[in-house]
Every structure is written in structure tokens, then in C-alpha cells.
Amino acid sequence: MHPPLYQFAREGRFPELEAKLLSIGGTQVVALGPEPYLDILLERGRVFERKGRKRFRSELHRRRQNAALQYVNHHALGYGGNREIVTGYGLDGNGLWHQYSWLWNGSRVLETNFRPVLYFGVVLNPEESKAFVFSEVMRRLPGARLRAA
């Protein structure tokens, strides 16, 4: 096992999540900051297979924003079918788990960015999804105090 990356993210119950992810596969968990969904990932998180996934074109390196915008677009325009936000971690081909978000239609992953070999995450309920969208979209608007670098 490699030494942990981004030690500041490994507070509270994060070591439990890290152990869970590494028991599924991979060699290391890369966390760029505190995990805002830590408790629900530990309580309701599950593995999602890549088989049958569908990919959308989207901005690179905007994983959570892409999922939020695709979710809003789908529901605001009244498209049929199911679209839910899933947030958690994606396992890359090098054995690294990365914080990641995607969409779920009830039977397959709807991919908005890179292509993990395995997914672990939690399907957000409608209230959690609204908070997720607000957080991820608002931080990108001009003048937003939460704006990421």
C-alpha cells in the first residue's frame, strides 16, 4: 500500500471508507479534500459495474459539475426516464480511487467524464440531489464565494 495522498482528507470516518474501497480493489485512495458524503457513502454506498454504461460528452475535470448539469438538464427539460445523481469514487486502470460523480438510470451508469474500471458510490435522493446541484453549480457562477480555483 502506498503512503496516503492528501492526508488532510483522512479525518473522522474516512479511514473506514478507505478500507472499504481498498477491500473492493485498487491500491490507493486519492481524496482532494474532505469527503462531504462520507456518512452516506458508508451507510448506503455500493459497487456499480461499468458494463453497459453510456457516455455523454462533457467538460474534462469537471466530474461533479457535469453530473449536476446533466441531472438538471434532464429534469428541467422534462425528458422521460430516470436520472439520478451518484457520488462516490471511481477506480482507474492504475489502481487509484478518485472522488467522482456520475448519473444512474436505474440499470446502468451514465458516464460524464473519465471511464473508471469500477465505481463505488451512493445514489442521492431528491433532497440530496438538490443540495448537490446547488453546491456544484453555484460555486461556478460569477461572484460566488464558493468558487473553486
N, C-alpha and C positions, 0 to 999 in steps of 0.2 A: 504494500500500500504506500502511496506517495504521501509526503507531508501535505497537510491541508492548505488549500489556496483560500485566501481571503478569510483569515481567522476571525475577523470581527463578525462574520455572519453566523458563526457557530456558537451562539448563545442559547440559553434556555433549553428547549427540547430539540434543537437542531441535530445534536448527535444521534437521537433516536431516528430521525428521518434519514440521516446519512447512512446509518447502519441498515435501515430498511432498503434503501436504494442499492447499496453495495451487496446486499444479500440476493437481490434480483439479478445483478450483473454489474459489469464495469469495475474500474479501479479507483475512481476518484469523483468527488462531487465538487463542481465549480459553482460557488454562490457569490454573486457580485454585490450582495448586500443582504440585510436581514430578510428573512422569508415571511412576507405578510400573510401567507396562507398556511403557516406551519401547523396550527392545531387541526384544521380541517383536512389537511393532507394526511396527517397521522390517523385521524378518525375515519375518513371516507375515501382516502386515496386508493387507486387500483392501477393495475397494468392495462395499457391499451396496446393492441398489436398494430403493426403497420400494414398488415395485409389488407388490400382493398382501399387504401387511403386515396384521397383525391387531393390534388394540389391546386391552389389559387395563385395567381401572380400577385406579388406584393413587394413592399419595400424590404430590402435586406436589413438585418439587425434591428428590426422593429417588431419583435415577436409578439409582445403583449399588445402593442398598439394595433398591429394587423388583425389579431383575433378580435379585439374590441370593435374595430371599424367594420369588419366583415359581419359581426353579430348585429351591429346597429343597422347596417345596410340591409341585411336580410329581413329584419323585423320591421324597420321603418317603411320599407317599400312593399311590405305585405306578401313576400314570396311564400309559397306554400312549403310544407315540410318542417322538419325540426332542425333547429340550430341552437346548440348550447356551447357556452364557453367552458373550456377545460384548462386549468392551470396546474403546473407542476414542473416536471423535469423530463428532458429528452436525452437519451443515451446516444452519443455519437459513435462513429466507427472506431474511434481511438480509445474507447472505454471511459469517456468522461461524461458525467451527467451535468447538464446545463439547465438553469432556470428557463422555463419555456411555457408557452400557451398556444392553444390550437382550438379548433371547433370540433364538435361531435354531432352527428346527425342521428344518433341512436343506434347506428350499426357500424359506422366507420369514421376514421379520423379525416377531418378536412384540414389539410396542411396549408399553412400560410407562409412558410419560410424554409428553413433547412429541413433535411429529411432524416430524423433520428432513426436508429435501428430498433428502438423500443421507447415507449412512453410510459410515464407514471404520473398520474395526476388525479384531480378531483373535478367532477362536473359541478359547476356552480349553479345554485338555484337562482330563480329570477331576481331575488333581492340582492344576492351576492354578485350576480352579473351586472346589475345596475351600478353598484358601487365600483366594480372592476372597470366598467366602461367610463364612468365619471372620472376615476383616478387616472386611467391611461390616456384618455382623450384630453381632459382639461389641462394636464401638465404640458401639452404640446401647443396650446393656444398662446398667441402673443400676450405678453403681460402676466402670464400665470406664474405665481410664486413657486409652484412645484416643478417648474420646467427643468427637465434633465439636461445635462450638458451634452 
